[in-house]
Amino acid sequence: MASNIHFKQVDSSAHIDQILALQALNHSSVLAADLASQQGFLTVRHDPALLSRMNAAYPSVIAQCGDELAGYCLVMPPSFAVDIPVLAPMFALLETLSWQEEPLSSLRWFVMGQVCVAEAYRGQGVFDGMYAQLRAVCRADFDLVVTEIALRNTRSLRAHERVGFQTMHRYFDPLNGEDWAVVGMAL
């Protein structure tokens, strides 16, 4: 990993703006199918006010190289389930799942609201570094982080598996025609 990359929690509105800009560049709606398949993609765009509220509730982790955003991991506590309608089915599903034979309802967990590494920083350990920082700052308040990943997003699936995520459940969503893996990682 480049030594000039450092990891921290979001602490300014400038970070929110940088996250939204990086998100816009990597959303599935703007990427060619072959590029999305090779490099990964994002499926949700966050509203600036919602992203600010999420970070006020629990600051997300970012990677920075100087003033440039190299990547981000968005912490989304379950209380935000109603704020992003497209994620409502995922949150409903999570209420029925268990982690290592323990119902999620009995654990302190949050959803990885999204993770993205800027193109110029891919393959440099930024993803792994952000999750190491996330574990360090979140383990006192949470037991587990969960998320869902489109099965066609193979780069993201491999990266999450590499840092310790395990598949909890797989399903097909007929509304968007997508196969999903629900994955979790103990903190």
Secondary structure, 3 states (H helix, E strand, C coil): CCCCEEEEECCCHHHHHHHHHHHHHCECCCCCHHHHHHHCCECCCCCHHHHHHHHHHCCCEEEEECCEEEEEEEEECHHHHHHCHHHHHHHHHHCCCEECCEEHHHCCEEEEEEEEECHHHCCCCHHHHHHHHHHHHHCCCCCEEEEEEECCCHHHHHHHHHCCCEEEEEEEECCCCEEEEEEEEEC
